[in-house]
Amino acid sequence: MRFGCMRKIGGAMGALILIFVGNPTFGQTSEPKATLRPQTTEADGQKKIDEFAEAARVLGGPAANPECVWLGRNVVSLLWRDDLDTAFRHLDLYDRFGCPSGHIQATFRCLVRQGKLDPKAPETLAGRVHACWINPSVEVSAPPPSAAAPSGTTNR
């Protein structure tokens, strides 16, 4: 009789385990998880379209193709951030689409000539890369002259 009672208890425990484990909503909360990716708005989409149209209007040729603009700007941004492995993979795609590799070099040269980004300035890396992509021969604006600090002591 003892063995029969143990079988019933074991069966009941097994059924309870299957009920709780088999229900996937048991361990979930009712609140949806926040998405990690920022939501794109229509204005962002229109801005990208306008940038591609500007490149087509100003540049002409294969460097103005949307796929060349998108891949090329990604390559230059990755080079600036020292992510060389990813930049070279993007560069392989850029070449596969028949985009001019000289434009990457000229854009990166333009970006390097401008120096480091000021973290306090509203200008972003993407904006600077786009400006250099559109006109790689843009002149570097001279930084404002720094005022020489007067020395408080003299050697007299």
C-alpha positions as CSV (number, residue, x, y, z in Angstrom):
1,M,0.0,0.0,0.0
2,R,2.9,2.3,0.7
3,F,4.2,1.9,-2.8
4,G,0.8,2.7,-4.3
5,C,0.6,5.9,-2.3
6,M,4.0,7.0,-3.4
7,R,3.0,6.4,-7.1
8,K,0.0,8.7,-6.7
9,I,2.1,11.5,-5.0
10,G,4.8,11.2,-7.7
11,G,2.1,11.3,-10.5
12,A,0.5,14.4,-8.9
13,M,3.9,16.2,-8.6
14,G,4.7,15.3,-12.2
15,A,1.4,16.8,-13.4
16,L,2.0,20.0,-11.4
17,I,5.4,20.4,-12.9
18,L,4.0,19.9,-16.4
19,I,1.3,22.5,-15.8
20,F,3.7,25.2,-14.5
21,V,6.5,24.5,-17.0
22,G,4.2,24.0,-19.9
23,N,2.6,27.4,-19.6
24,P,5.1,29.9,-21.2
25,T,3.1,33.0,-19.9
26,F,3.5,32.1,-16.3
27,G,6.9,33.7,-15.9
28,Q,6.3,36.7,-18.1
29,T,5.3,40.1,-17.0
30,S,2.5,42.0,-18.7
31,E,4.7,45.0,-19.5
32,P,6.3,45.0,-23.0
33,K,10.0,45.3,-23.1
34,A,11.4,48.6,-24.3
35,T,13.1,48.5,-27.6
36,L,16.8,49.2,-27.8
37,R,16.8,50.7,-31.3
38,P,15.6,54.2,-31.6
39,Q,12.5,54.6,-33.6
40,T,12.9,56.3,-37.0
41,T,10.5,59.0,-37.9
42,E,9.3,60.2,-41.3
43,A,11.5,63.3,-41.0
44,D,14.6,61.0,-40.6
45,G,13.6,59.1,-43.7
46,Q,13.0,62.3,-45.7
47,K,16.4,63.6,-44.5
48,K,18.1,60.5,-45.9
49,I,16.3,60.8,-49.2
50,D,17.3,64.5,-49.4
51,E,20.9,63.6,-48.7
52,F,20.9,61.0,-51.5
53,A,19.3,63.5,-53.9
54,E,21.8,66.2,-53.0
55,A,24.7,63.7,-53.7
56,A,23.1,62.9,-57.1
57,R,22.7,66.5,-57.9
58,V,26.2,67.7,-56.8
59,L,28.4,64.7,-57.6
60,G,27.1,62.9,-60.6
61,G,28.7,59.7,-61.8
62,P,28.9,56.4,-59.8
63,A,29.9,58.2,-56.5
64,A,26.4,59.7,-56.5
65,N,24.6,56.3,-56.7
66,P,22.6,55.8,-53.4
67,E,24.3,52.5,-52.7
68,C,27.7,54.1,-53.2
69,V,26.8,57.1,-51.0
70,W,25.5,54.8,-48.2
71,L,28.3,52.3,-48.2
72,G,31.0,55.0,-48.8
73,R,29.9,57.1,-45.8
74,N,29.8,54.0,-43.7
75,V,33.3,53.0,-44.7
76,V,34.6,56.5,-43.9
77,S,32.8,56.6,-40.5
78,L,34.2,53.2,-39.6
79,L,37.7,54.2,-40.6
80,W,37.4,57.3,-38.4
81,R,36.4,55.2,-35.5
82,D,39.3,52.8,-36.1
83,D,37.0,49.8,-36.9
84,L,39.2,48.6,-39.7
85,D,37.9,45.1,-40.0
86,T,34.3,46.2,-40.6
87,A,35.5,49.1,-42.8
88,F,37.3,46.7,-45.1
89,R,34.3,44.4,-45.3
90,H,32.1,47.4,-46.3
91,L,34.8,48.5,-48.7
92,D,34.6,45.1,-50.5
93,L,30.9,45.7,-51.0
94,Y,31.6,49.2,-52.1
95,D,34.0,47.9,-54.8
96,R,31.6,45.1,-55.8
97,F,28.9,47.8,-56.6
98,G,31.4,49.5,-59.0
99,C,31.8,52.6,-56.8
100,P,34.9,54.7,-57.2
101,S,37.5,53.9,-54.5
102,G,39.3,57.2,-55.0
103,H,36.2,59.0,-53.5
104,I,36.6,57.1,-50.2
105,Q,40.3,58.3,-50.0
106,A,39.4,61.9,-50.8
107,T,36.5,61.9,-48.3
108,F,38.6,60.4,-45.6
109,R,41.4,62.9,-46.3
110,C,38.9,65.7,-46.0
111,L,37.7,64.3,-42.7
112,V,41.2,64.0,-41.3
113,R,42.1,67.5,-42.3
114,Q,39.3,68.9,-40.2
115,G,40.7,67.4,-37.0
116,K,38.9,65.9,-34.0
117,L,35.2,66.5,-33.3
118,D,34.5,68.9,-30.5
119,P,32.2,67.0,-28.1
120,K,30.4,70.3,-27.2
121,A,29.7,71.2,-30.9
122,P,26.3,70.3,-32.3
123,E,28.1,68.9,-35.4
124,T,28.1,65.1,-35.6
125,L,30.4,62.7,-37.3
126,A,27.7,61.7,-39.8
127,G,27.2,65.3,-40.8
128,R,30.8,66.0,-41.3
129,V,31.2,62.8,-43.3
130,H,28.3,63.8,-45.5
131,A,29.7,67.2,-46.1
132,C,33.1,65.7,-47.0
133,W,31.4,63.2,-49.3
134,I,29.5,65.9,-51.2
135,N,32.6,68.1,-51.5
136,P,35.9,66.3,-50.5
137,S,38.0,69.4,-51.5
138,V,36.4,71.6,-48.8
139,E,38.8,73.9,-47.2
140,V,39.5,73.5,-43.5
141,S,38.3,76.4,-41.5
142,A,41.1,77.8,-39.3
143,P,40.4,77.4,-35.6
144,P,39.8,80.7,-33.8
145,P,43.1,82.1,-32.5
146,S,43.5,81.4,-28.8
147,A,44.2,84.4,-26.6
148,A,47.6,84.3,-25.1
149,A,47.4,84.1,-21.4
150,P,49.3,87.0,-19.8
151,S,51.9,85.8,-17.3
152,G,51.3,87.0,-13.8
153,T,55.0,87.1,-12.8
154,T,58.2,88.4,-14.4
155,N,61.8,87.7,-13.8
156,R,63.2,91.1,-12.9
